[in-house]
Amino acid sequence: MSNRIQSLLSELQKNQLDSMLVTTPANVYYLSNYLTDPHERIVAVYVSTTQDPVLILPAMEAEDAKNAGWKYAMIDYHDHENPWELFKSFLKESGNLPGTIGVEEDNLTLSRYHNIKSILPNSTIKNAQELLSTLRVIKTEEEYALLKRAAELADFGVQTGINALKEGISELEVIATIEYELKKQGVQAMSFSTMTLFGDKTASPHGTPGTAKLKKGDMVLFDLGVVYEGYCSDITRTVAFQSITPEQEKIYNTVLNGQLKAIKASTLGTAVGNIDKAAREYIEVSGYGKYFNHRIGHGLGLETHEYPSLHGNNTLRLQKGMCYTIEPGIYVPKTAGVRIEDMIFMTENGPEILTIFPKELQIID
């Protein structure tokens, strides 16, 4: 049995749970090594303290799961079949109906909750999402290598975007160039929708790229990441096109210095909230506190945003093997938006910055 499933079983026993039905694609992949986008179909791993695990998936994907290394039982269903009834029959035949079953509460739809209740009316459903989140937060050496490669490809994406900048080009055209060049590098998917924003639009932390044309004096914000063998990267860089005002330059340097202070605060054993505070206090003293309107970062791995959330009140301690982002930003309407984001991997010797694209101010000719 895989170490990951064994670890989950140990956590289930500690929390007095008989079983868990894992349905999110990232957690299914984590336990099964099978990566898929099931669309509306159910794909799940059932883990029980009383029997071997079972993978539930469409019949058309059964061979793919085997090729990915799944060696246990499978409930492979056709589109005309009801997978929940097949799961119910499997449990009855095994004679191991669970008294308690854990689920991922944040991701479980109401219809799937009702399906579980209908086939296991006497079982107690409990939220067990944190069990897997806690297991996933510490990365192995193999996961580190995948994250590092994903970060290298993110660096390449930013360089590609900067190379594409020219007067009159649109945000969407730059994005198309970035993603095309990354596809040529073997990247199958972006880890989230690639963002390139020009001018005033940079002051929207989650702005939507469009047909805006690049002009002299615009700030340009890139936020992008790739999926490499299931693992995600995330980087943000902001540059100036041809010229920059003194106020924009001050904003840029404030963000950069705030980020450097947050990285310096990343030490083994410190509360992750202290990372947020290190950057936020500096930005507030610099006069831009109200324009830094989001947390300092988030965990990163099989998902772009995963546990933990690096907000100022989080008391979770940094441990070796954690991967997270540090991404302060200042967003002043009609003036400029600047965000600088790096992927950080915590080692026994301190933080290693995985995204190494230069972050000193660049004015692109």
Secondary structure, DSSP 8 states (H G I E B T S, - for coil): --HHHHHHHHHHHHTT-SEEEE-SHHHHHHHHS-----TTS--EEEEETTEEEEEEEEGGGHHHHHHTT--SEEEEE-TTS-HHHHHHHHHHHHT---SEEEE-TTT--HHHHHHHHHH-TTSEEEE-HHHHHHHHTS--HHHHHHHHHHHHHHHHHHHHHHHH--TT-BHHHHHHHHHHHHHHTT--EESS--EEEEGGGGGSTT----S-B--TT-EEEEEE-EEETTEE--EEEEEEES---HHHHHHHHHHHHHHHHHHHT--TT-BHHHHHHHHHHHHHHTT-GGG--S-SEEE-SSSSSEEEEE-TT---B--TT-EEEE--EEEETTTEEEE-BEEEEEETTEEEE---S--S--EE-
